Amino acid sequence: MLSATTSWDVWLKTAAKYAAPLIDILHELITGIGITVDDAVSPAETHLNGGPDMHFTVTVKMVIKLPPLLVHCGWLAGDVFPGYGPVKDVNVSWDNSELAPWGSFTCDPVGCDKTGPDGQARETFTPGTEDVHKGIQIYERGLVHAIAFVGSSLGNKIIGKLGDLLRVTGGMAWEVRHHKTGYPTGFTADVHSINGIPGYDVIGDFTITAVRANIKNQCEKAGTGCSYTVKDITGTVTQYVNSKVFCTAEVPPFRNLVASMIIERGKTKDVAWGVAFATKATSNCPDGIGPETTDNAPLPVYDYGETNTTVNLINSGGKEGTAVIHWQY
């Protein structure tokens, strides 16, 4: 028999203590069925250099109406049975490691580590900057994940933790656009070269194919430039004598070939670029023909991210030509 001084509050707490394991199970079943965890991102796409912020949101709601007894007295066992609507004070853990390299994250005023009165936790992604503003566009895609620790946040310390592992969201898909940086992996160049002296010109029309030399970190070191190995040259070279065609040689074959080119300080377009070769002797070109497409000073050729570049060639003999370079990444 209870004494007159026994508090009903104490009695209920004592009873609830022994009933707690059963209440924990009931709590997890009810919250597992009745509480929804949704995620969303808006907008889902952005780009570096001034793109819109992306807002990631996790929303926790109770979607069934519980008896008032559970809502008002469940806390006696240490478990909170939320009422219908938004659920506040639910801890949220974010995994944004895939997106983090492309900008920065901030917590919204409403909070990102715990749901607010509206049942939401939000974080904002602000895209970063890039040096390249043109050229080949790259699409980075991935997911931001969030875990809402519903059970443990509402007092269910044991079974709730197990249930929380099942509440990992499917992930919020994002896309960030930026431009290709660094030096190209190779290029092709359509060249029209003019060498020689008036009346004795050597005119070449050929295509150069080159690939970047595999020298570790060479391109990134200041002052070293990036080396490209010429893999192929195809086309024709024509020798003029007294302004008349003397002979024409197909390219290849070669008698000799300068097989590498250097691109330096790409951002400033300050470049040493060129190729020289001579064709082998043929029946109509007994001595072969030797054009060149290089000059005595660096040429402005390449800027990060470019896809095509047109270069005016001024060779050692003062003659002009052109090269249209198609960069590969």
BABAGU-164105 format. One record per atom (N, C-alpha, C, CB): z, x, y; residue in one letter. Coordinates in steps of 0.001 Angstrom, whole numbers, plus 500000, padded with zeros to 6 digits. Glycine has a CB too. Layout:
! residues N
ZXYA;...
***
This chain:
! residues 329
500000500842498819M;500000500000500000M;500000500877501231M;501208499047500005M;499162500575502208L;499050501392503400L;500217501120504326L;497726501132504114L;500746502191504904S;501832502029505862S;501282501487507172S;502568503367506093S;502176501033508010A;501756500463509274A;501144501496510194A;502916499806509951A;501456502756509939T;500955503805510815T;499633504382510336T;501972504904510933T;499187503927509142T;497934504449508607T;496761503936509435T;497764504052507125T;495924504856509881S;494772504484510682S;493616504130509769S;494379505617511643S;492946503009510085W;491748502652509328W;490684503736509435W;491187501320509818W;490661504402510564D;489706505492510758D;489944506602509752D;489799506044512181D;491223506967509558V;491566508021508594V;491221507569507185V;493067508389508687V;491533506315506891W;491262505814505540W;489777505831505231W;491808504400505376W;488982505399506193L;487541505377505978L;486981506782505808L;486847504677507134L;487504507719506600K;487040509104506482K;487393509677505125K;487641509973507588K;488587509348504636T;489006509856503322T;488131509289502220T;490478509513503051T;487873507994502321A;487010507355501315A;485600507920501377A;486975505828501521A;485135508118502591A;483784508637502757A;483643510044502224A;483390508603504204A;484745510832502317K;484704512219501829K;484348512259500355K;486054512919502061K;484965511330499579Y;484708511323498134Y;483374510665497806Y;485836510601497396Y;482940509826498706A;481658509161498484A;480496509937499083A;481691507764499063A;480795511053499750A;479773511795500483A;478564512188499647A;480376513017501063A;478751512713498409P;477552513091497638P;476612511907497408P;477962513683496289P;477203510730497122L;476360509550496920L;475691509134498217L;477184508390496359L;476442509255499317I;475866508887500614I;474746509854501002I;476959508871501706I;474930511149500659D;473872512126500938D;472576511742500223D;474317513541500507D;472726511310498956I;471533510922498203I;470890509685498836I;471889510648496718I;471744508716499161L;471235507512499816L;470578507860501148L;472368506495500031L;471220508749501883H;470711509172503198H;469316509792503064H;471685510186503858H;469158510685502087E;467874511358501915E;466794510371501487E;467996512487500886E;467158509416500626L;466174508412500210L;465732507560501387L;466750507521499107L;466702507142502194I;466382506258503317I;465582507000504383I;467668505680503929I;466043508184504748T;465324508919505796T;463975509416505292T;466164510104506295T;463893509728503992G;462622510164503439G;461569509073503499G;462805510617502018G;462028507827503312I;461104506697503363I;460903506206504785I;461610505561502491I;461987506159505539G;461952505485506832G;461599506339508025G;463235504882507077G;461709507675507907I;461432508540509054I;460063509201508884I;462543509617509214I;459254509092509893T;457938509729509889T;457949510947510812T;456839508724510327T;457200511963510416V;457017513164511230V;455519513340511440V;457660514439510549V;455090513186512673D;453672513317513001D;453467514495513940D;453131512019513637D;452289515096513858D;451967516192514771D;450608515940515408D;451977517555514030D;450398516522516570A;449135516337517291A;448954517482518270A;449102514969518033A;447695517764518591V;447366518775519594V;446320518182520532V;446845520102518927V;446490518427521820S;445545517923522816S;445502518878524016S;445936516484523272S;444289519344524383P;443049519265523599P;443109520238522428P;441814519568524486P;442227520077521481A;442225520941520301A;441347522173520483A;441761520162519090A;440613522254521611E;439709523372521866E;439976523945523250E;438235522930521737E;439813525261523369T;439919525913524669T;439141527214524613T;441408526165525062T;439188527974525697H;438508529265525736H;439317530220526600H;437055529120526278H;439101531507526392L;439775532507527201L;439229532479528626L;439609533908526582L;440005533043529552N;439619533082530971N;439543531684531577N;438272533786531134N;440692531058531736G;440748529808532473G;440532528549531680G;439780529846533518G;440551528622530359G;440409527419529553G;441639526529529681G;440171527783528090G;441533525245529326P;442670524329529446P;443802524687528489P;442218522902529190P;445029524394528917D;446178524563528026D;446070523586526861D;447512524351528793D;446605523992525713M;446683523109524558M;448143522720524348M;446093523791523281M;448395521430524157H;449751520909524001H;449959520475522550H;450007519720524978H;450924521096521890F;451247520785520499F;452517519931520481F;451434522097519651F;452463518815519764T;453561517855519784T;453959517451518369T;453172516617520596T;455257517424518113V;455822516880516878V;456636515649517255V;456708517947516120V;456394514534516575T;457079513280516875T;457829512796515639T;456075512205517359T;459128512516515811V;459981512036514719V;460423510608515055V;461230512984514505V;460148509666514134K;460505508263514367K;461120507639513119K;459268507459514801K;462060506725513358M;462541505850512293M;461722504565512371M;464095505561512424M;461058504223511273V;460120503099511305V;460637501874510553V;458792503525510721V;461856501964510028I;462468500776509406I;463790500497510104I;462685500982507859I;464181499232510098K;465437498835510730K;466536498787509669K;465294497455511442K;467564499611509875L;468664499698508928L;469765498709509305L;469221501133508876L;470588498339508319P;471739497480508633P;472653498159509644P;472528497135507352P;473209497422510568P;474098498012511581P;475240498816510978P;474667496928512459P;475738498410509778L;476843499131509162L;476485500586508902L;477251498457507866L;475266500807508390L;474831502182508121L;474657502960509419L;473516502186507325L;474015502339510401V;473726503023511650V;475007503409512364V;472866502149512550V;476005502525512325H;477207502761513113H;478304503492512340H;477739501455513618H;478254503447510997C;479359504025510218C;478949505170509311C;479993502964509391C;477649505450509225G;477205506532508342G;477783507870508724G;475711506621508347G;478115508040510008W;478648509326510478W;479979509658509833W;478805509313511987W;480682508640509306L;481986508905508696L;481843509828507483L;482662507584508281L;480682509797506825A;480425510692505689A;479734511966506145A;479573509986504628A;479542512099507436G;478881513291507965G;477390513145508127G;479155514446507085G;476844511998507724D;475405511761507836D;475132510762508952D;474825511248506497D;474051511024509693V;473638510123510761V;472465509287510269V;473259510911512047V;472617507965510323F;471537507052509994F;470979506536511320F;472028505872509062F;469827507055511749P;469326506680513079P;468832505246513126P;468209507612513498P;468896504691514323G;468352503360514518G;466840503390514618G;468942502729515756G;466264502213514703Y;464813502077514768Y;464269502731516042Y;464408500588514712Y;463164503525515902G;462536504143517057G;462609505661517024G;463173503637518312G;462438506308518180P;462451507773518237P;463778508344517741P;462183508250519667P;463681509493517088V;464880510168516577V;465070511456517366V;464764510462515034V;466174511560518072K;466429512743518895K;467283513762518146K;467116512344520205K;467326514955518698D;468183516051518208D;467818516523516806D;469627515614518220D;466540516420516454V;466060516982515181V;465514518375515466V;464956516063514514V;466052519357514764N;465596520736514959N;464172520908514432N;466551521728514256N;463372521668515194V;461963521896514836V;461686523393514851V;460999521146515816V;461031523865513811S;460619525269513727S;459101525338513756S;461179525948512438S;458564526264514562W;457120526390514746W;456601527673514104W;456765526363516239W;455407527582513551D;454674528772513097D;453335528779513817D;454480528781511524D;453260529569514889N;452022529660515671N;451442531066515639N;452275529240517115N;451727531794514559S;451339533210514480S;449827533405514510S;451903533832513216S;449052532430514014E;447595532593514017E;447022532492515431E;446943531539513115E;447626531656516255L;447110531415517599L;447696532375518636L;447398529989518009L;448883532909518359A;449609533721519345A;448807534890519922A;450853534255518718A;447951535589519139P;447216536722519723P;446265536338520849P;446438537415518655P;445958535049521012W;444939534642521976W;445530534080523268W;444031533616521351W;446836534182523426G;447443533687524661G;448952533693524559G;446946532281524980G;449597532750525236S;451056532711525259S;451544531281525080S;451599533302526574S;452782531151524577F;453389529849524352F;454590529666525263F;453800529688522884F;454783528452525722T;455972528095526495T;456506526768525977T;455654528010528022T;457823526607526086C;458440525336525744C;458249524367526896C;459941525514525416C;457839523149526597D;457783522126527630D;459199521781528077D;457043520865527120D;459356521239529281P;460700520871529757P;461448519961528788P;460598520188531103P;460714519111528053V;461369518224527105V;461983519005525947V;460379517194526578V;461514520235525731G;462046521075524662G;461050521248523543G;463328520491524119G;461181522356522820C;460286522576521684C;461060522853520398C;459341523735521976C;462323523238520492D;463108523558519302D;463917522375518799D;464032524710519591D;463936521284519573K;464700520097519178K;464054518887519840K;466220520223519580K;463986517776519096T;463377516575519658T;464251515986520766T;463140515532518558T;463592515456521782G;464291514834522894G;464498513348522661G;463527515055524182G;464933512625523687P;465160511173523560P;463922510408523119P;465643510613524875P;462741510958523401D;461502510296522977D;461096510666521559D;460378510643523927D;461948511447520870G;461656511846519500G;460623512946519383G;461198510674518731G;460313513611520501Q;459249514609520493Q;459765516001520848Q;458154514205521460Q;459132516990520229A;459299518399520591A;457906518929520883A;460019519235519444A;457770519662521984R;456437520094522403R;456450521558522822R;455924519218523554R;455335522220522543E;455103523545523095E;453678523603523617E;455356524654522033E;453481524468524621T;452191524566525293T;451611525951525107T;452324524240526784T;450342525990524746F;449616527257524615F;448717527443525824F;448782527295523301F;448847528597526481T;447987528960527601T;447065530086527167T;448825529376528842T;445734529885527193P;444811530928526726P;444880532166527611P;443375530395526690P;444648533319526994G;444686534581527717G;443363534900528402G;445054535698526776G;443207536155528769T;442008536604529462T;441210537546528568T;442373537296530788T;440001537867529008E;439150538822528297E;438290539562529311E;438262538105527234E;437860540744528922D;437014541551529805D;435573541058529822D;437052543007529377D;435152540431528732V;433762540031528581V;433607538571528987V;433279540250527129V;432588538268529780H;432375536905530238H;431003536371529823H;432523536838531745H;430278537111529014K;428948536673528618K;428622537282527274K;427885537061529674K;427443536932526764G;427012537506525498G;427350536598524331G;427644538865525295G;427521537186523178I;427741536432521953I;429113535767521977I;427609537346520726I;429133534457521715Q;430386533712521724Q;430962533652520314Q;430174532289522286Q;432262533893520231I;432969533903518951I;433923532712518918I;433744535252518738I;434038532059517755Y;434934530921517586Y;436077531330516662Y;434173529683517020Y;437293531306517187E;438478531553516384E;439100530202516041E;439497532479517135E;439440530006514772R;440017528731514344R;441234528974513466R;438973527884513591R;442159528043513501G;443351528172512684G;444236526949512806G;444122529414513070G;445494527087512353L;446449525985512337L;447775526419512947L;446663525477510906L;448407525516513657V;449804525668514063V;450620524720513189V;450009525362515609V;451656525245512518H;452500524441511637H;453852524202512298H;452682525132510263H;454455523091511955A;455796522781512445A;456603522135511326A;455735521848513688A;457880522483511251I;458796521861510299I;459874521141511083I;459418522915509328I;460020519854510831A;461099519072511434A;462236518979510421A;460603517642511863A;463374519572510745F;464518519603509824F;465318518304509981F;465431520857510096F;464724517223509471V;465305515890509661V;466636515759508939V;464340514813509170V;466633516043507646G;467841515828506856G;469027516631507346G;467578516162505429G;468831517940507477S;469957518790507887S;470378518512509317S;469595520260507737S;469444518111510185S;469800517810511574S;470633516536511681S;468540517675512424S;470466515647510684L;471208514385510701L;472449514444509823L;470314513245510247L;472875515678509478G;474145515846508790G;474067516037507302G;474977514705509055G;472883515854506698N;472742515989505255N;472509517458504931N;471578515103504714N;473589518194504734K;473526519656504698K;472959520219503403K;474889520218504916K;473071519501502298I;472629520059501002I;471311519440500575I;473697519824499910I;471348518154500237I;470126517493499786I;469107517446500917I;470432516069499278I;469615517315502156G;468710517257503298G;467873518498503460G;469480517025504542G;468460519655503166K;467699520912503290K;466547520952502295K;468622522128503073K;466805520419501089L;465723520388500101L;464617519441500550L;466259519963498720L;465013518315501102G;464024517361501581G;463212517892502744G;464696516087501982G;463856518712503587D;463149519258504750D;461986520142504343D;464104520046505624D;462104520793503193L;461018521662502733L;459751520869502455L;461440522422501479L;459917519576502232L;458761518727501949L;458176518118503209L;459143517628500986L;458789518414504350R;458344517808505600R;457442518730506415R;459539517412506427R;456950519796505828V;456031520674506546V;454766519886506860V;455701521959505713V;454363519875508114T;453178519113508496T;451919519796507972T;453105518954510028T;450847519031507928G;449582519587507445G;449004520639508366G;448583518492507261G;449493520701509583G;449015521706510521G;448139521095511600G;448252522785509787G;448269521630512793M;447471521186513932M;446320522166514129M;448342521075515226M;445103521692513918A;443922522563513963A;443543522864515405A;442733521914513223A;443210524131515669W;442821524555517018W;441569525415516955W;443968525329517703W;440915525543518110E;439737526408518237E;439791527100519596E;438405525590518077E;439621528413519589V;439585529210520818V;438262529963520854V;440802530203520898V;437545529854521966R;436266530546522121R;436455531783523007R;435193529592522728R;435781532856522612H;435772534060523444H;434477534797523176H;437013534973523156H;434286535928523822H;433049536684523668H;433306537974522893H;432434536997525042H;432282538420522229K;432380539626521426K;432658540829522304K;431105539841520624K;433648541622521918T;433990542811522684T;433642544066521888T;435484542804523058T;433705545183522592G;433439546447521928G;431967546783521870G;433996546421520550G;431667547886521236Y;430287548346521142Y;429547547646520002Y;430248549862520945Y;428230547481520132P;427449546825519073P;427470547636517785P;426000546612519529P;427183546943516685T;427068547629515401T;425695548271515239T;427328546654514253T;424757547858516070G;423415548431516020G;422513547743517022G;422825548318514612G;421235548102517010F;420289547463517919F;418867547712517451F;420478547977519356F;417955546890517964T;416526547186517890T;416026547261519325T;415733546096517050T;415044548114519571A;414502548289520920A;412982548284520853A;415019549605521566A;412386547382521606D;410925547346521736D;410546548215522933D;410391545867521910D;409878549314522656V;409655550351523661V;408178550458524028V;410168551700523156V;407922550563525331H;406608550939525846H;406825552201526667H;405944549776526710H;406413553344526112S;406685554624526761S;405397555246527297S;407372555588525781S;405546555961528410I;404410556653529028I;404847558090529308I;403932555926530355I;404110559049528744N;404376560471528967N;403103561172529398N;404949561132527695N;403242562447529704G;402076563274529999G;401744563312531481G;400887562772529232G;400533563810531787I;400059563941533161I;398883563004533363I;399660565407533483I;398562562660534605P;397466561720534849P;396197562109534100P;397175561634536336P;395621561148533428G;394398561377532660G;394665561868531261G;393525562358533366G;395878562379531017Y;396241562910529700Y;397539562253529230Y;396395564463529747Y;397609560976529434D;398824560232529106D;399000560093527595D;398790558849529759D;400275559982527225V;400654559623525857V;401402558298525959V;401542560754525160V;400814557253525416I;401390555924525542I;401812555429524160I;400383554940526201I;403082555073524073G;403609554594522797G;404081553159522888G;404746555478522332G;403836552388521874D;404367551035521725D;404986550939520339D;403250549943521931D;406290550949520300F;406967551022519006F;408340550358519099F;407106552493518541F;408900550086517924T;410222549470517816T;411167550430517118T;410152548123517054T;412326550639517739I;413366551502517187I;414442550626516548I;413978552424518291I;414889551007515366T;416021550354514721T;417125551391514539T;415609549717513348T;418329551077515034A;419435552036514973A;420718551327514567A;419621552749516331A;421620552065513927V;422929551534513520V;424011552472514032V;423023551370511962V;425185551909514264R;426297552709514777R;426797553667513709R;427443551802515258R;427000554918514106A;427514555918513179A;428955555586512824A;427414557338513783A;429303555771511580N;430643555435511106N;431591556611511348N;430614555061509603N;431980556766512600I;432918557824512972I;434188557145513469I;432310558789514068I;435281557291512745K;436511556549513025K;436977556756514460K;437611556969512059K;437181555647515156N;437724555612516528N;436845556326517554N;439099556235516545N;435650556773517164Q;434846557543518106Q;434447556724519316Q;433610558076517423Q;434075555458519102C;433593554637520213C;434694554326521209C;433000553348519691C;435958554253520745E;437039553824521604E;437609554950522462E;438123553226520776E;437337556192522110K;437910557302522862K;437137557524524159K;437912558585522014K;437863557627525239A;437236557808526551A;436402559079526579A;438300557850527659A;435183558962527064G;434336560132527244G;433548560546526020G;435158561259527676G;433842559951524860T;433125560389523656T;431819559639523470T;433998560205522426T;431770558396523917G;430584557598523687G;430515557111522257G;429347558387524024G;429539556271521990C;429347555705520663C;427992556174520140C;429436554141520692C;427979556765518969S;426771557371518427S;426033556394517516S;427114558651517663S;424712556335517682Y;423866555480516868Y;422812556325516171Y;423207554380517725Y;422656556080514891T;421662556798514104T;420386555970514015T;422206557121512691T;419266556593514386V;417980555911514314V;417533555858512858V;416914556625515198V;417357554644512362K;416971554460510968K;415469554304510790K;417671553258510398K;414810553786511823D;413392553501511635D;412708553388512996D;413195552201510811D;411452553835513061I;410591553628514218I;409231553207513689I;410489554921515114I;408736552088514161T;407418551622513736T;406580551265514953T;407542550408512790T;405275551523514890G;404387551205515992G;403217552159516054G;405140551227517295G;402679552350517255T;401547553261517450T;401769554109518698T;400216552471517562T;401129555287518701V;401140556180519864V;399690556604520115V;402088557442519630V;399270556534521373T;397877556844521722T;397822557999522713T;397171555601522312T;396944558966522412Q;396718560121523294Q;395437559891524104Q;396618561454522464Q;395535560089525432Y;394372559959526318Y;393961561346526810Y;394686559013527525Y;392663561562526877V;392092562783527453V;391024562346528446V;391492563740526338V;391154562840529693N;390252562405530767N;390227560883530872N;388827562941530526N;391425560313530702S;391633558864530832S;390928558050529761S;391166558405532180S;390472558726528694K;389853558020527589K;390678558248526326K;388390558483527387K;390637557276525437V;391392557404524195V;390859558565523385V;391329556106523376V;391737559479523085F;391356560625522265F;391690560351520805F;392064561908522751F;392894559861520539C;393280559523519171C;394512558622519197C;393556560805518340C;394692557919518098T;395845557029517936T;396512557325516609T;395425555536518016T;397826557417516642A;398589557706515423A;399534556550515123A;399384559033515566A;399633556223513851E;400603555222513428E;401984555870513309E;400178554577512080E;402994555085513597V;404375555554513471V;405081554669512459V;405120555537514852V;405700555268511399P;405631556664510973P;404273556971510352P;406754556979509974P;404016558164509853P;404968559266509572P;405282560126510801P;404410560161508472P;406352560918510684F;406799561789511765F;406653563255511380F;408250561481512132F;406433564060512403R;406575565507512205R;408025565900512447R;405622566304513152R;408624565334513442N;410059565529513667N;410589564317514424N;410343566858514459N;411924564149514405L;412540562960514966L;413946563293515458L;412580561822513924L;414231562909516699V;415615562966517184V;416283561699516684V;415698563092518775V;417219561855515769A;417682560715514978A;418976560091515456A;417850561131513579A;419430560395516657S;420658559753517127S;420582559502518626S;421888560618516792S;421389558535519081M;421447558187520495M;422915557947520842M;420559556923520820M;423255558104522094I;424639557959522526I;424741556875523605I;425189559308523054I;425740555997523457I;426084555038524510I;427482555377524998I;426003553550523995I;427623555598526295E;428904555986526860E;429395554954527860E;428800557349527522E;430718554788527938R;431364553982528965R;430632552671529194R;431448554758530262R;430608551868528145G;429820550644528184G;430136549715529327G;429996549919526937G;431404549642529730K;431760548680530767K;431083548991532095K;433260548650530953K;430834550259532377T;430219550624533649T;428703550740533524T;430801551938534158T;428206550481532321K;426765550598532064K;426241551997532394K;425997549553532877K;427067553009532208D;426677554403532429D;426379555003531058D;427807555220533190D;425101555260530801V;424672555508529432V;423703556675529332V;424037554270528861V;423864557474528284A;422841558457527914A;422085557860526737A;423472559875527551A;420815557567526946W;420074556817525939W;418666557377525831W;420039555308526283W;418198557547524627G;416824558007524478G;416505558416523060G;416562559155525401G;415224558602522795V;414770559073521501V;413487559866521714V;414549557887520509V;413313560895520914A;412081561698520983A;411589561956519565A;412321563051521744A;410282561938519390F;409724562233518066F;408284562680518227F;409814560995517126F;407736563214517178A;406325563595517154A;405719563106515852A;406148565138517308A;404505562600515934T;403830562127514729T;403243563305513965T;402726561109515084T;403034563105512694K;402358564115511896K;400872564129512227K;402576563861510394K;400233565269511946A;398791565394512192A;398023564400511325A;398309566840511909A;397023563797511918T;396139562899511184T;394703563319511458T;396376561405511586T;393774562657510802S;392370563050510943S;391885562938512379S;391497562198510043S;392375561915513107N;391897561779514476N;392903562313515503N;391589560326514767N;394079562728515038C;395064563369515908C;395503564664515233C;396294562422516188C;394692565711515316P;394939566922514525P;396260567609514841P;393826567891514739P;396783567436516023D;398040568108516373D;399236567162516385D;397911568766517726D;398967565911516076G;400053564949516186G;400306564595517643G;401329565499515543G;401149563620517882I;401463563183519236I;402980563134519393I;400823561793519544I;403473563572520531G;404918563608520741G;405373562853521964G;405375565011520843G;405690561544521867P;406234560817523021P;407738561028523140P;405923559316522908P;408283560682524282E;409731560701524453E;410121559484525292E;410211562038525128E;411345559000525070T;411820557841525828T;413164558128526478T;411929556612524920T;413386559371526800T;414655559738527424T;414392560331528794T;415441560735526542T;415410560371529640D;415229560978530953D;416312562026531177D;415264559904532071D;416331562597532365N;417244563697532655N;418613563234533153N;416624564607533673N;418811561930533283A;420085561415533761A;420424560155532978A;420039561127535290A;421707559813532903P;422091558596532179P;421414557362532761P;423609558418532209P;421090556442531872L;420462555188532277L;421463554047532148L;419200554904531426L;421401553059533034P;422268551875532860P;421700550980531765P;422403551075534197P;422310551020530594V;421742550317529455V;422622549169528980V;421511551280528324V;423892549427528728Y;424684548463527961Y;425944548039528696Y;425054549048526615Y;426233546737528641D;427496546208529123D;428093545359528003D;427306545374530442D;429418545397527844Y;430072544708526735Y;429614543256526637Y;431590544769526896Y;429244542865525439G;428925541474525180G;427484541084525402G;429762540636526007G;426663541985525912E;425269541627526165E;424520541392524856E;424576542724526981E;423515540535524907T;422656540310523748T;421313541010523901T;422441538822523533T;420770541008525112N;419496541674525373N;419580542428526692N;418329540652525401N;418968543584526718T;418952544398527936T;417543544950528131T;420004545560527860T;417026544851529349T;415732545449529680T;415969546699530511T;414821544441530443T;415400547805530080V;415631549106530712V;414308549661531222V;416297550102529717V;414313550158532434N;413164550902532948N;413350552369532606N;412998550705534488N;412379552932531914L;412458554322531464L;411721555234532439L;411872554470530042L;412384556280532852I;411736557315533667I;411872558620532896I;412380557425535122I;410777559079532343N;410819560242531463N;410729561544532254N;409689560171530444N;410857562645531555S;410916563956532209S;409653564260533007S;411138565044531174S;408529563655532611G;407296563883533351G;407128562957534532G;406129563737532445G;408135562141534814G;408064561231535946G;407388559916535639G;407359561884537060G;406914559750534412K;406240558517534042K;407266557415533755K;405334558747532818K;406805556197533904E;407699555077533668E;407312554342532397E;407687554123534857E;408285553652531852G;408076552805530703G;409175551762530665G;408044553629529402G;409208550964529622T;410240549943529496T;410751549899528049T;409692548554529930T;411977549440527919A;412559549187526599A;413352547886526693A;413476550388526123A;413076546967525790V;413855545741525685V;414744545888524440V;412918544453525597V;416031545967524686I;416989546277523624I;417697545001523175I;418021547331524104I;417738544783521883H;418391543619521290H;419637544112520541H;417410542836520324H;420822543809521107W;422067544319520534W;422514543468519349W;423167544358521599W;423078544138518361Q;423583543466517170Q;425081543701517053Q;422851543963515902Q;425818542650516612Y;427269542728516507Y;427729542413515108Y;427927541788517490Y;
***
